[in-house]
Amino acid sequence: MIFFKAVFILFFYSLEAHEVNTKIIFDPLFIMQTLKGEKKKVWITEKMNSSFPKIGDLTFSPQFPLFILEEKEIEDGLFHCIKKEIKSPQNCFKYTKGEEPIYIRLPRKLRPLAEEFTTPQEIKRLLTKIKESSSEIGAKEARDVFRVSGKSAIVGIIDTGIRWKSDFITYKIRDSITRDFGSSKNFSKMVLIWDQESENYESGFTYPSGFTYGLECKFPSRRDSFFGKNECPHSDSEGHGSHITGIIAMEEENSGEIGVSPESLFIFVASSMYEPDVIEAVKYIFSRADEFGLPAVINISLGGHFGPHDGTSLFEIELRKFLGKGKIIVAAAGNEANKNIHVGGKFSGTVSAVVDVRGDCEVQFWFPLDSGISLKVDFFGNSAEVKKGERQILVNSGSKIAIVDFGGGADFPFQYLGYSFSNSKEGAVFASSEILGHQAVIWLNIPGQKRIDGWISSDPSECSFLNQGDLKPIPEGTISVPGTSPDIIAVGSYDISQEKGNLSKFSSWGFEESEFIKPNIVAPGEIIYSLCPNDDNYLCGGRGTSQSTPHVSGAVALALERNPSLTPSDVIQALCSSAKKDDFTGYEINNKWGCGKLYIPSFLSSITPQSKTQRQKDINYETVYEKIGGKRYAVLSINSQIPFRVISSESQYYDMGWSTKHKLYFDSFPKSIEVEFVDGEIKKLDIKAGGTDVGTCGCFVSGENALPAFAIQILLIFLASRVIMILFERRI
């Protein structure tokens, strides 16, 4: 596949200056990191001589160019050459004639889009609070009326991590082990977990097939440790991912369903949140969904502000390649409406923007192609001016670096690769590192009246626009990437607590004038109660478009159960036509509320149901006997290539989790059991009596009932060892 083609510049370098036969475009952050002596992986893109066709059924799909993209490690010799030749780094490369332009880019990191978590409160006081958002969007009503629960759809979540063993997101099991030892929870709702940053391979886990890093847990079970197996070592130290997951997946022991789509199969990717890893996570989730034969919706409660915010950033183009029938992405709209991260509008002449620099800072400006604009930056006692194609280093003093760049490296530079679209833009960047407590004044000289936009593309806690300049910060145009892509659903937030029904003050706005609606929809985003990062004795409140997004992802999962062939445009249109409007939203589509508030019963009623294609399913079972704690159990092991669950037997035993392997313990074998596959098909399995003894289980048995049996086993081992020692001493 050309995606993995390896004709990259990093294979061809020389430490001597020489003629370069092709254009190289450098990301200014890459230049800045090199100046600091920090070597990081980079993205390499190379244009191909064709354009790729429309992928799937996307809403707005210009014919983007095909290009080669790969994340690469920079070799030491090349790194030192670039640092030495920092004013003309292209001198470190050589090519054969006729090669296409190359773009070298430092991947950006997305941020979780939760404003905060409130102080945990007692769980019993919050059960009614947890259901507030679900009730607001009509989730239970929709499930009851349309008889859906999400069980024929995958929900993928890319986030910080997941507390997969929580009682709220693990399925019940009932068999003789439950009765004798109190082990009533088995499989997690997370059928797959890929921890992209873990290397805990000593536990017997490894990276997923098709990838070469991270750690994968398949069908993690709380019973693994009970039976002496290594359980999934992943955990969520931050809590953001667990909180987001709970909004879709939670169930409570007594009050029942709480999450929007509680019976979906969940695939969780704990990500570094850098763009290449998020792209790999999307690829992983959709490929595993294909293996299961199920549609999938991916929740991305993350975002950033790099690129022109029109769906043409390198990151968004890569994500859009995966979209199509039964492949939907839902993303947070962003929390930056009140963070002073955007300036924009139509201007002429010389205008200024003032940036308060409190930490590492990157500011991207975007203009119409061939605008003729030039920039001047005053910062840290220095001044530099650039026009198109130029770069100036403002500060280069130890770890203190500042740069202004109009060389085309703000994001994927279509114009330099010979492609032109009606909305093509060119970008300029101001960036600084480790220069705190200063202001940067950015002057733009604009010939004629032109639309310009500038974003704080780094963490807004470390820099922001001030009101002193001609360009004042505005909430318009603050939707986060990748929610700015026309084929990705962007979700804003409204308040269901203090200012009930009103738009959250932080919820990002779209552009007033745009080819497509952003945000697409809004959902409850404050205050939302869900899983805490540590234990189930408490539940945590949170607010942000991070919290509103999973409400929509859960709704899409219900829709995919109803019709697995839905495309992004189908879902976007159905969400818009069914959105609830009131005095808060207004009765026209706008750039604050999008189409209005999510209401799932209306949304599902606008989805035309489609019958599911049944797959061939082979299922096998094995019967054996095992001893645990001195008691002999009839053990039934059931296997299939397609995930299923055990829903009943003659003795009313069950295992409600989704897995390809189930193991239940009985006093005696049932004559039959019923299993339900992920596509909803139910099969009855007749069990032939039989089975062989396989000895004593090497189980870690816990609980009051188990203690005497466990103690007896230890005592027997001790006595046996003493006998062996006595006999050995007598021989000597």
C-alpha positions in Angstrom: 0.0 0.0 0.0 1.3 3.5 -0.8 0.3 4.7 2.7 3.3 2.7 4.0 5.6 3.3 1.1 9.1 4.1 2.4 10.7 6.4 -0.1 11.4 9.1 2.5 14.0 11.8 2.7 15.4 10.4 5.9 17.0 7.6 4.0 18.9 10.1 1.9 21.0 12.6 3.7 24.4 14.1 3.6 26.3 16.2 6.1 27.7 18.4 3.3 25.9 21.2 1.6 24.8 20.5 -2.0 22.2 21.4 -4.5 18.6 20.4 -3.7 16.3 19.4 -6.5 13.0 19.6 -4.7 11.2 21.9 -2.3 11.3 21.0 1.4 8.8 22.6 3.8 9.6 22.6 7.5 7.2 23.0 10.4 8.5 25.9 12.5 8.0 23.9 15.7 10.4 21.3 14.2 13.0 24.0 13.7 12.5 25.3 17.2 12.8 21.9 18.8 16.0 21.3 16.8 17.4 24.6 18.0 16.8 23.4 21.6 18.5 20.1 20.9 15.4 18.1 21.4 15.0 15.2 18.9 11.5 14.0 18.4 9.7 11.9 15.9 8.3 13.8 12.9 5.7 13.3 10.3 6.9 13.1 6.7 4.6 13.7 3.8 5.3 13.4 0.1 2.9 14.3 -2.7 1.8 11.7 -5.2 0.8 12.5 -8.8 -2.9 11.7 -8.4 -5.8 12.5 -6.2 -7.7 10.0 -4.2 -11.4 9.4 -5.0 -14.3 10.2 -2.6 -14.1 7.9 0.4 -17.5 6.5 1.5 -20.4 8.9 1.4 -18.9 12.0 2.9 -20.9 15.3 3.3 -18.3 17.6 1.7 -15.5 15.8 0.1 -13.1 17.8 -2.1 -10.6 15.6 -4.1 -7.7 15.8 -1.7 -4.3 14.7 -3.0 -2.8 11.3 -2.2 0.3 11.6 -0.3 2.7 9.3 1.6 2.6 9.8 5.3 4.8 8.2 7.9 6.1 8.9 11.4 9.9 8.7 11.5 12.8 8.9 13.9 15.4 11.4 12.8 18.9 9.9 12.5 21.6 11.5 14.6 23.7 12.7 11.7 20.8 14.4 10.0 19.7 16.0 13.3 23.1 17.5 14.0 23.3 18.8 10.4 19.9 20.5 10.6 20.9 22.1 13.9 24.1 23.4 12.3 22.4 24.5 9.1 19.3 25.9 10.9 19.0 28.9 8.5 19.1 26.6 5.4 18.2 23.1 6.7 17.4 21.9 3.2 21.2 21.8 2.7 21.2 18.6 4.7 19.1 16.7 2.1 19.8 15.4 -1.4 17.4 13.9 -3.9 17.2 12.5 -7.4 15.6 14.8 -9.9 11.9 14.8 -10.3 10.9 14.0 -6.7 7.9 15.7 -5.3 7.9 18.3 -2.5 8.4 17.1 1.0 6.8 18.4 4.2 8.4 17.7 7.6 6.0 18.3 10.6 6.2 17.8 14.3 3.0 16.1 15.5 0.7 18.1 17.7 -0.8 16.9 20.9 -4.6 17.0 21.5 -6.0 17.9 24.9 -8.9 16.5 26.9 -11.8 18.9 26.7 -13.2 18.7 30.3 -13.2 22.0 32.2 -12.9 20.3 35.6 -14.1 17.5 37.9 -16.0 18.6 41.0 -15.3 17.2 44.4 -16.6 13.6 44.7 -19.8 13.2 46.7 -21.4 10.2 48.2 -22.8 7.8 45.6 -26.2 7.3 47.3 -26.9 11.1 47.0 -26.1 11.1 43.3 -28.1 8.3 41.7 -30.8 10.7 40.7 -28.2 13.3 39.6 -26.5 10.8 37.3 -29.8 10.2 35.4 -30.5 13.8 34.8 -28.6 14.1 31.6 -29.9 10.8 30.3 -33.4 11.9 31.1 -32.8 15.3 29.5 -32.0 13.7 26.1 -34.7 11.0 26.4 -32.3 8.1 26.4 -34.4 5.5 28.3 -37.6 6.5 26.5 -35.8 5.9 23.1 -34.4 2.6 24.2 -37.8 1.4 25.4 -39.8 2.7 22.4 -37.4 1.5 19.7 -36.2 -1.6 21.6 -32.5 -0.8 21.2 -29.6 -0.8 23.7 -26.6 -0.5 21.4 -25.7 -4.2 21.6 -25.1 -4.5 17.8 -22.7 -1.6 17.6 -19.1 -0.8 18.6 -18.4 2.3 20.7 -14.7 3.3 20.4 -13.3 5.7 22.9 -9.9 7.4 22.5 -8.9 9.0 25.8 -6.6 8.9 28.8 -7.4 5.5 30.2 -10.3 3.4 31.6 -11.0 1.9 35.0 -12.3 -1.2 33.4 -13.0 -3.2 36.6 -15.6 -0.7 37.9 -18.8 -2.3 39.1 -20.6 0.2 36.9 -19.1 -1.1 33.6 -18.7 -4.8 34.3 -21.3 -7.5 33.4 -22.9 -9.9 35.8 -22.2 -13.6 35.9 -24.2 -16.1 37.8 -23.0 -19.7 38.3 -21.9 -21.9 41.2 -18.7 -19.9 41.8 -20.9 -16.8 42.3 -22.9 -18.7 44.9 -19.9 -20.2 46.7 -17.4 -17.4 46.5 -19.3 -14.3 45.8 -17.7 -13.7 42.4 -20.7 -12.0 40.7 -18.8 -9.8 38.1 -16.9 -11.2 35.1 -16.3 -9.4 31.8 -15.7 -5.7 31.5 -17.8 -3.8 28.9 -14.4 -3.0 27.4 -14.1 -5.9 25.0 -10.7 -4.6 23.9 -8.2 -2.2 25.5 -5.2 -0.9 23.7 -2.8 1.0 26.0 -0.6 2.8 23.4 2.0 3.8 26.0 2.3 0.7 28.1 5.2 -1.8 27.8 4.1 -4.1 30.7 4.9 -7.2 28.7 6.0 -9.2 31.8 2.4 -10.0 32.5 2.1 -12.0 29.3 0.3 -9.3 27.3 1.7 -7.9 24.0 0.9 -5.3 21.4 -2.1 -5.7 19.1 -1.9 -7.5 15.7 -1.0 -5.0 13.0 0.8 -2.7 15.3 4.2 -2.8 17.0 3.8 -0.9 20.2 1.6 -0.6 23.3 -0.3 -3.4 25.1 -3.6 -5.0 24.2 -6.1 -6.6 26.6 -8.7 -8.9 24.9 -12.0 -9.4 26.8 -10.6 -8.4 30.2 -12.3 -10.2 33.1 -12.4 -9.7 36.8 -12.3 -13.4 37.3 -8.8 -13.7 35.7 -7.2 -13.0 39.1 -9.6 -15.4 40.9 -8.4 -18.2 38.7 -4.7 -17.3 39.1 -4.3 -15.6 35.7 -2.7 -12.3 34.9 -5.5 -9.7 34.6 -5.3 -6.7 32.3 -2.7 -4.3 33.9 -4.1 -1.2 32.4 -5.6 1.5 34.7 -6.7 5.1 34.4 -4.6 7.4 36.6 -6.2 10.7 35.3 -9.9 9.8 35.3 -11.0 11.7 32.2 -11.4 8.5 30.0 -13.4 6.7 32.8 -15.7 9.7 33.3 -16.4 9.9 29.5 -17.0 6.1 29.2 -19.4 6.0 32.1 -21.7 8.5 30.4 -22.3 5.9 27.6 -21.8 2.6 29.4 -22.8 2.8 33.1 -25.3 0.5 34.8 -26.2 0.6 38.4 -27.0 -2.6 40.4 -30.5 -1.6 41.6 -31.6 1.3 39.5 -30.6 -0.3 36.2 -29.5 1.4 33.0 -27.8 4.8 33.3 -25.6 5.1 30.3 -26.9 6.1 26.9 -26.0 2.9 25.1 -25.2 0.4 27.9 -25.0 -2.8 25.9 -22.7 -1.7 23.2 -19.3 -3.4 22.8 -16.7 -0.9 23.9 -13.2 -0.7 22.4 -11.0 1.6 24.4 -7.6 3.1 23.3 -5.6 4.8 26.0 -3.6 7.3 23.8 -0.7 9.6 24.1 -3.0 12.0 22.3 -0.5 13.0 19.7 -2.0 13.1 16.2 -0.3 10.0 14.7 -1.4 7.9 17.7 -4.9 9.1 17.5 -5.0 8.2 13.8 -3.6 4.7 14.7 -6.3 4.4 17.4 -9.1 5.2 14.8 -7.6 2.6 12.4 -7.5 0.0 15.2 -11.1 0.5 16.3 -12.6 0.5 12.9 -10.5 -2.6 11.8 -11.6 -4.5 14.9 -15.2 -3.5 14.3 -14.8 -5.0 10.8 -13.5 -8.2 12.3 -16.6 -8.4 14.5 -18.9 -7.5 11.6 -20.3 -4.5 13.4 -20.7 -0.8 12.7 -18.8 1.6 15.0 -18.9 5.1 16.3 -15.7 6.6 17.8 -15.9 9.2 20.6 -13.0 11.7 20.6 -13.4 14.1 23.6 -10.1 15.7 22.7 -9.2 18.6 20.5 -6.6 21.2 19.4 -6.4 24.4 17.4 -3.8 23.6 14.7 -4.6 24.1 11.0 -7.0 26.4 9.1 -10.1 25.0 10.9 -11.9 24.0 7.7 -11.4 20.2 7.6 -8.2 20.5 5.5 -5.6 20.0 8.2 -3.3 17.0 7.7 -4.8 15.4 10.9 -8.4 15.8 9.7 -7.6 14.5 6.2 -6.2 11.3 7.6 -9.2 10.8 9.9 -11.6 11.4 7.0 -10.1 8.5 5.0 -11.6 6.0 7.6 -15.1 7.3 7.4 -18.0 5.7 5.5 -20.9 3.3 6.0 -21.1 2.3 9.6 -18.0 4.3 10.5 -18.7 7.5 12.3 -16.6 9.9 14.4 -18.0 12.2 17.1 -15.7 14.9 18.5 -15.9 17.6 21.2 -16.6 21.1 19.8 -14.2 22.6 22.3 -14.2 24.7 25.5 -12.6 27.8 24.2 -15.5 30.3 23.6 -14.3 32.3 26.6 -10.6 31.5 26.5 -9.4 34.3 24.1 -7.8 31.9 21.6 -9.1 33.3 18.3 -9.0 36.6 16.4 -10.4 37.0 13.0 -12.4 39.0 10.5 -12.0 41.1 7.4 -9.2 43.7 7.7 -7.1 46.0 5.6 -3.9 48.0 6.1 -1.6 47.5 9.1 -3.3 45.8 12.1 -1.9 44.3 15.3 -2.6 41.4 17.6 -1.2 41.2 21.1 -0.4 37.8 22.7 0.2 37.3 26.4 2.9 34.7 26.7 2.9 32.8 29.9 4.6 29.6 28.8 5.4 27.6 25.6 3.3 29.3 22.9 2.3 28.7 19.3 0.1 31.1 17.3 -1.0 30.3 13.8 -2.4 32.8 11.4 -4.2 31.8 8.2 -4.8 33.9 5.1 -6.2 33.5 1.6 -3.7 31.9 -0.8 -1.3 34.5 -2.3 -2.6 37.2 -0.1 0.4 39.4 -0.2 0.4 39.8 3.6 3.6 40.3 5.5 4.2 40.0 9.3 6.3 41.8 11.8 6.7 40.5 15.4 8.1 42.5 18.4 9.0 40.2 21.3 11.5 39.9 24.1 13.3 43.1 23.0 13.7 41.8 19.4 11.9 42.4 16.1 11.6 40.4 12.9 9.7 40.8 9.7 8.8 38.1 7.2 6.9 37.8 4.0 5.8 34.6 2.2 8.5 32.0 2.0 10.7 33.5 4.8 11.6 32.5 8.4 13.3 34.6 11.1 14.7 33.4 14.4 13.7 36.1 17.0 15.4 34.6 20.1 18.1 31.9 20.3 19.5 32.0 23.8 20.0 28.6 25.5 16.5 27.1 26.2 14.8 30.4 25.3 13.7 30.2 21.6 11.3 32.3 19.5 10.6 32.1 15.8 8.4 33.7 13.2 7.7 31.7 10.1 5.8 32.3 6.8 7.5 29.4 5.0 4.3 27.3 4.6 4.8 25.0 7.5 1.8 25.9 9.6 0.1 22.7 8.4 -0.1 20.5 5.3 0.7 23.1 2.6 -1.5 22.2 -0.4 -0.4 25.3 -2.3 3.3 24.2 -2.3 2.3 20.7 -3.5 0.7 22.1 -6.6 -2.9 21.7 -5.5 -5.4 24.6 -5.5 -8.9 24.7 -3.9 -11.2 27.6 -3.8 -10.8 27.9 -0.1 -7.0 27.2 -0.1 -5.1 29.1 2.6 -1.6 29.8 3.6 -0.3 29.9 7.2 2.2 31.8 9.3 3.4 30.9 12.7 4.8 32.7 15.8 6.2 30.3 18.4 8.2 30.7 21.6 9.6 28.3 24.2 10.5 29.0 27.9 10.0 32.7 27.6 7.5 33.6 30.3 5.8 36.9 31.3 6.2 38.8 28.1 3.9 40.1 25.4 4.3 39.5 21.7 3.0 42.2 19.3 2.2 40.7 15.9 1.8 43.3 13.1 0.1 42.3 9.8 0.4 44.4 6.7 -2.7 43.5 4.6 -2.9 44.8 1.0 -6.7 45.3 0.3 -9.4 43.8 2.5 -8.9 40.2 3.3 -10.2 37.6 5.8 -7.6 36.6 8.3 -7.8 34.3 11.3 -5.4 33.6 14.1 -5.5 30.9 16.8 -3.6 30.0 19.9 -2.7 26.5 18.8 -0.8 25.6 22.0 -2.3 25.1 25.5 -4.5 28.2 26.1 -3.4 28.2 29.7 0.1 29.2 28.6 -0.8 32.0 26.1 -3.8 34.0 24.9 -4.8 37.0 22.8 -5.2 40.4 24.7 -7.7 43.2 23.9 -4.9 45.8 23.4 -4.5 45.1 19.7 -6.6 45.9 16.7 -7.6 42.3 16.4 -9.7 41.5 19.5 -10.3 38.0 20.7 -13.8 36.7 19.7 -15.7 33.4 20.5 -16.6 32.9 16.9 -14.4 30.2 15.1 -13.3 28.4 18.3 -14.4 24.9 17.3 -11.6 22.4 18.1 -9.9 20.2 15.5 -10.9 17.6 14.5 -14.5 18.8 15.1 -14.0 21.3 12.3 -14.0 18.6 9.7 -17.4 18.6 7.8 -17.8 14.8 8.1 -17.0 14.6 11.9 -19.9 15.5 14.3 -18.9 18.4 16.5 -20.8 18.5 19.9 -21.3 21.7 21.9 -22.5 21.8 25.5 -25.4 23.2 27.4 -26.1 23.5 31.2 -28.5 21.3 33.0 -27.6 22.5 36.5 -27.1 26.1 37.5 -28.3 27.9 34.3 -30.5 25.0 33.2 -31.1 24.9 29.4 -28.6 27.7 28.5 -25.5 27.3 26.4 -22.4 26.6 28.5 -20.2 29.8 28.6 -17.2 27.8 27.5 -18.9 25.9 24.6 -17.0 26.8 21.4 -18.7 28.6 18.5 -18.5 28.0 14.8 -18.1 30.6 12.0 -21.1 32.8 11.2 -20.3 32.3 7.5 -19.3 28.7 6.6 -20.0 26.1 4.0 -21.1 23.7 6.8 -22.7 23.9 10.2 -20.5 23.8 13.4 -21.2 22.8 16.0 -23.6 20.2 14.5 -25.5 19.6 17.8 -25.4 20.4 21.5 -25.9 18.0 24.4 -25.8 18.2 28.2 -22.2 19.1 29.3 -22.5 20.5 32.9 -22.7 19.2 35.5 -22.5 15.5 34.5 -22.0 12.8 37.0 -20.1 9.6 36.1 -17.2 7.4 37.1 -14.4 8.7 39.4 -10.8 7.7 38.7 -10.3 5.7 41.9 -13.2 3.7 43.2 -17.0 3.1 43.1 -17.8 4.5 46.5 -18.0 7.9 44.9 -19.1 9.4 41.7 -17.6 12.6 40.2 -19.2 15.6 38.5 -17.6 17.1 35.4 -18.2 19.7 32.8 -17.1 20.4 29.3 -17.7 19.4 25.7 -15.8 16.3 26.7 -18.9 15.4 28.7 -21.5 16.4 26.1 -19.8 14.4 23.3 -20.5 10.9 24.7 -24.2 11.6 24.9 -24.2 12.0 21.1 -21.8 9.0 20.6 -24.2 6.8 22.6 -27.1 8.1 20.6 -25.3 7.2 17.3 -24.6 3.7 18.7 -28.3 3.2 19.2 -28.9 4.5 15.7 -26.3 2.1 14.3 -28.1 -0.8 16.0 -31.2 0.3 14.2 -29.4 0.8 10.8 -25.7 -0.4 10.6 -25.2 1.1 7.2 -25.6 4.8 8.2 -23.0 7.1 6.8 -21.6 10.3 8.4 -23.9 12.4 6.2 -26.9 10.3 7.2 -26.2 10.8 10.9 -25.4 14.5 10.5 -28.7 15.1 8.6 -30.8 13.0 11.1 -29.3 14.8 14.1 -30.0 18.2 12.5 -33.6 17.4 11.4 -34.5 15.9 14.8 -32.8 18.5 17.1 -34.9 20.1 19.8 -35.3 23.9 19.5 -36.4 26.3 22.2 -36.1 29.9 23.4 -32.5 29.2 24.3 -31.4 27.7 21.0 -33.5 30.0 18.9 -35.5 28.6 16.0 -32.9 28.9 13.3 -29.6 27.0 12.8 -26.8 29.1 14.2 -23.0 29.0 15.0 -23.6 28.6 18.8 -26.1 25.8 19.0 -25.8 24.3 15.6 -29.1 22.6 14.8 -30.2 22.5 18.4 -30.3 20.1 21.4 -30.0 16.4 21.1 -33.3 14.5 21.7 -32.8 10.8 21.0 -36.4 9.6 20.5 -36.8 12.1 17.6 -33.4 11.2 16.3 -34.1 7.5 16.2 -37.5 8.1 14.6 -35.7 9.8 11.7 -33.5 6.7 11.1 -34.9 4.2 8.6 -34.4 0.7 10.1 -32.4 -1.8 8.1 -32.3 -5.6 8.7 -28.9 -6.9 9.7 -27.0 -9.4 7.6 -26.6 -12.6 9.6 -23.1 -14.1 9.5 -22.2 -17.8 9.7 -21.5 -18.7 13.3 -19.7 -21.7 14.6 -19.8 -22.4 18.3 -18.1 -25.2 20.2 -18.1 -26.3 23.8 -16.1 -28.5 26.2 -17.2 -30.2 29.4 -14.7 -31.0 32.2 -14.6 -31.3 36.0 -12.5 -29.1 38.2 -11.9 -29.0 42.0 -11.9 -25.6 43.7 -11.6 -25.4 47.5 -12.1 -29.1 47.7 -15.4 -29.1 45.8 -15.9 -30.7 42.4 -17.6 -28.5 39.7 -19.0 -29.3 36.3 -17.2 -26.8 34.0 -18.7 -25.7 30.6 -16.3 -23.8 28.3 -17.9 -22.3 25.1 -16.0 -20.8 22.2 -16.9 -18.9 19.0 -15.0 -16.5 16.7 -17.8 -14.0 17.1 -18.5 -12.4 20.5 -21.5 -13.7 22.3 -23.0 -13.9 25.8 -24.7 -16.7 27.7 -28.2 -15.5 28.5 -29.9 -18.5 30.1 -29.7 -22.1 31.1 -32.0 -24.6 32.8 -30.6 -23.6 36.2 -31.0 -19.8 35.4 -27.2 -19.3 35.2 -25.8 -16.7 32.8 -22.8 -14.7 31.8 -23.9 -11.4 30.4 -20.6 -10.1 29.2 -19.5 -10.1 25.5 -16.6 -12.4 24.7 -15.5 -15.1 22.3 -14.9 -17.5 25.2 -17.1 -18.2 28.2 -16.4 -20.5 31.2 -19.2 -21.3 33.6 -19.2 -23.6 36.7 -22.2 -25.8 37.6 -23.0 -28.4 40.2 -24.1 -30.5 37.3 -24.1 -29.9 33.6 -27.3 -28.3 32.2 -29.1 -30.0 29.3 -29.0 -26.8 27.2 -28.1 -23.2 27.2 -28.9 -20.2 25.1 -26.4 -17.7 23.7 -26.9 -14.4 22.1 -24.4 -13.1 19.5 -23.5 -9.5 19.0 -25.8 -9.1 16.0 -28.8 -10.2 18.1 -29.1 -13.8 16.8 -29.9 -16.3 19.6 -28.9 -19.9 19.5 -29.8 -22.8 21.7 -27.0 -25.2 22.4 -27.7 -28.7 23.6 -25.2 -30.0 26.1 -24.3 -33.7 26.0 -23.5 -35.0 29.5 -19.9 -36.0 30.1 -16.6 -34.5 30.9 -13.3 -35.6 32.4 -11.5 -34.6 35.6 -8.7 -32.1 35.0 -7.5 -31.9 38.6 -7.5 -29.1 41.1 -7.8 -25.5 39.8 -4.9 -23.3 40.7 -7.3 -20.6 41.8 -6.7 -17.6 44.0 -9.9 -18.0 46.2 -11.0 -15.1 48.3 -13.9 -14.3 50.6 -15.2 -15.8 53.9 -16.6 -19.0 52.3 -13.3 -19.7 50.6 -11.0 -19.2 53.5 -11.3 -22.7 55.1 -10.8 -24.5 51.8 -7.8 -22.3 50.9 -6.3 -22.9 54.4 -6.7 -26.6 54.0 -4.8 -26.5 50.6 -1.9 -24.6 52.2 -1.8 -27.0 55.1 -1.8 -30.0 52.8 1.1 -28.5 50.8 3.0 -27.8 54.0 2.5 -31.3 55.3 3.5 -32.9 52.0 6.7 -30.8 52.0 7.6 -31.9 55.6 7.1 -35.6 54.7 9.4 -35.2 51.7 12.1 -33.5 53.8 11.9 -36.2 56.5 12.3 -39.0 54.0 15.2 -37.1 52.3 17.0 -36.7 55.7 16.6 -40.4 56.5 18.2 -41.3 53.1 21.1 -39.1 54.0 
